[in-house]
Amino acid sequence: MAADRRIVIENCAIATVDGHDTEYASGHVVIAGNRIESLGAGPAPEGLRDVARRIDASGHLVTPGLVNTHHHFYQWITRGLATDHNLFDWLVALYPTWARIDEPMVRAAAQGSLAMMARGGVTTAMDHHYVFPRGSGDLAGAIIGSARDMGVRFTLARGSMDRSEKDGGLPPDFAVETLDGALAATEETVRRHHDSSFDAMTQVAVAPCSPFSVSTELLRDGAQLARRLGVRLHTHGSETVEEEKFCHELFGMGPTDYFESTGWLGEDVWMAHCVHMNDSDIAAFARTRTGVAHCPSSNARLAAGIARVPDMLAAGVPVGLGVDGTASNESGELHTELRNALLINRLGGHKEAALNARQALRLGTFGGAQVLGRAAEIGSLEPGKLADLVLWRMDTLAHASIADPVTALVFGAAAPVTASFVNGRQIVEDGRLLTVDEDAIARATRDEARRLARIAAQA
Ligand SMILES: [Zn+2]
């Protein structure tokens, strides 16, 4: 076998986000094939063979690639609607439009969502897709193909809804699947697309949408299905006070107790939001190592509240960051969520001690890898891990006068991405994607957004 080609990156600040938060003021990273071979202070070792490329990264900060842990790609073509609503009113306003999506719309929306994140330093993306109108084509295949074409590492959380208005749920009757249909299609998606290998580019999770849109049976059977297939579980939880009230009225208990009763707490589970959690809810997540996808911008947009991230971290709950769907976070960028997570949590009870810049960076990298079940492979820069990393430019007007590069990245303006590598392959250069045509994607997303709006207006 040919020796792995090496890429040498030198003269950069490095935040490894390893277990000791090791940082180098000026250091090097050596990529060999799809792995990080070595890193450390000063220049790369001399005498390296098969060096295909040497990058002088002066003026840059190198970090692990960002890991997004919650998103709904299809919402890229329904941005800017119902802008002054809370969660339940926003959902009820948008479900009828969402229920009209088809494969070309979902493909364009996936490309738009992925492109926006990838050029901002995301190297691992996820999509929680739960709207599968009858006859709408191979939506899972379209989403997974989009991630593969772009070269982004990816988890598809195959969602589902089977509790519609007639069963006391929130979605309209025509927007849901049957219990058996959802389970069968989810199993098929796992069997077709899930890769459990160390350097997998595609994984699949089982992901019924939320307590107010799925039946108790779908939660319970979904958990059993995931464990039978050896994949992870994802859903929305404890997002709003309205959801808490819904759970008490229908199930006679709060969301966390309801999840526990249906098999939904465990180290193979991560949940989006987790805003309305009391001390015993947080203790239950910590005891079971259930993960959380913290989505600060979406929670603010929908006036859901402030998740107790400092308390979760102190209790040992794994926490990552999420963009959430772009119908509730129009920017669709994860690097801005580092800043928003820090700022929004300081508005909570812990004030200025809530989170610091290093903790925010950890949430967006290693924390994300943890909740996606991939902490052994990605999320920090360590020899042997996969080469998913970002070169942030720190010597321009926006950041050059900020003393510390990690502080600059988190507190400062969104930093330009000079290069982003996934699995050892460069996918971004100077803020532009190398793998796809951004302008063509922009046109396609505009056209599909207009087509969806027309169809929804006629319905
Ligand atoms: Zn969501």
Boltz pocket constraint, residues with backbone or C-beta under 6 A from the ligand:
constraints:
  - pocket:
      binder: B
      contacts: [[A, 70], [A, 71], [A, 72], [A, 236], [A, 272], [A, 324], [A, 325]]
      max_distance: 6.0
